[in-house]
């Protein structure tokens, strides 16, 4: 679990994949993790395809990975879980990781058009080929 927490804290962008009435969708979004790393929060438009899908099917998948060209440096998280609207208090988690958003006029104005969502884990797999091809650690939540 500690390896997963460290990885989450080092990164800030996840790709969320959903399926619903609009078909399949994937979108990259900034995320912020809770102190316990038991869920992630992210902002998105309620009109986006991935959020519209999550209203039909809350279960979805997320990936977070390093860039690289050699198999030895492939490292990343595969996570399954559920999406729902976050609580108002969860904005504090988001702004702790991204404090500059409040101070930037363009970004702070854009927050009027989005909602804060919560991605809660049900399962996670950390792949780390630097420890050997296919090295993985899995956990059910």
N, C-alpha and C positions, 0 to 999 in steps of 0.2 A: 504494500500500500504506500509506503514511504517513497518508493521510486516513482509511482504514479503522481503523487502530490508534488514532488520536485519537478517533474516534467510539466505539469499543469502550470506551476508558478513561473516557469521559464518562458512560457509562450503566451500569445494573446489572440491568436486567430484559429478558429475552427471551421470546418466545413460540415454543415448540417444537411443530412439527406432525409427527405420525407416522401410519403406517398399518400395520395388521397384522390378526391374527385377530379382534381386537375392533373392527375398522373404523377410522375415522379419529378422530384426537384432537388437540387443541391445548391447551397449558397454559403459563401464564406462570410463570417461575421466575427467581430471582436468579442471576446468573452472575458469575464472576470470570475475567478473562483472564490468560493467561501474560504474562510480560515481552515475549516476542517476538510475542504475539498470534497464535500458531499453533494454539491451541485454547482452549476455554472449559470451565470446570468448574461444575457445578451440583448441588444436592442434590435428591433426590426419593425417594419410596417405591418399592420394588421392586414393590409391588402396584398402583401407579398405571397408568392405561390407557396413557399415552404410553410408559412404560418397558416394560410388557408388549408393546406393539406393537414397540418397538425390539429386543426379543429375537427377533422374527420377521423384521423388516426393519430393519437398522441404519441405512440411508439415511433421512435426514429433512431437514426444512427449518426454518429459524429466521428470525424477523424481530425487529428492534430499531428502534424509531422514536420520533420526537418527537411530542408532541401538537400539534394545531393545527387551525385552521378555514379558513385560506386556502391555496390551492394553492402560493403562493410560499414558504411555510415548510415544505412537505412535505420531510422529510429522514429517511432511514432506511437500514438494511441489510437485504438479503435474502441469506441464506446457505444453502448446501446442504452436507451433510456426513454424518458417521457418529457414532453414539452407542455408547459402551462404558463399562464400569466404569472409574473412574479409579484411579490408583495411590495408595497411602496417602500418599506425599509430596505429592500434589496438594492435600491438606487445607491445607497451608501457603499455597498460592495463594488458596484460599477465605478463610481467616482473615486474610490480609493485607488483603483488600478489606473484609471484614466482621468486624473484631476484636471488636465488641460482642456477637457471638453467644456467644462463650465465657463472657462475664461475666454474661449474662442467664440466670437460672435456668430460665425457661420455654423459651427458645430452645435452650440447651445440652442440656436434657433431651430436647427433640424430636429432636436429632441422633442419639439412640439408635435411632430408628425409621426412619432414612433411610440411603441410601448416596450416595456421591459419584460422579458420572458425568462423562464427558469427551465434549465435542462437538468433533470435528476437522473443519476446513473442507476442502471440495474445490473450492468456488467461492463467490465473494461479489460482490455488486453494491451499491454505494453510490449511492442516489438523493439528489440535492440540488437541489431546484427553486429555491433562492435564487440559484443560478448560471444559471438559465434552465429553462423547462419541460422536464421529462424528462431533465435533466442526469444523467448516470450514469457511473460508473467501475466496470469489472468486472475480476476477476482469477481465474485458475485456480490452484489450489495444487498 
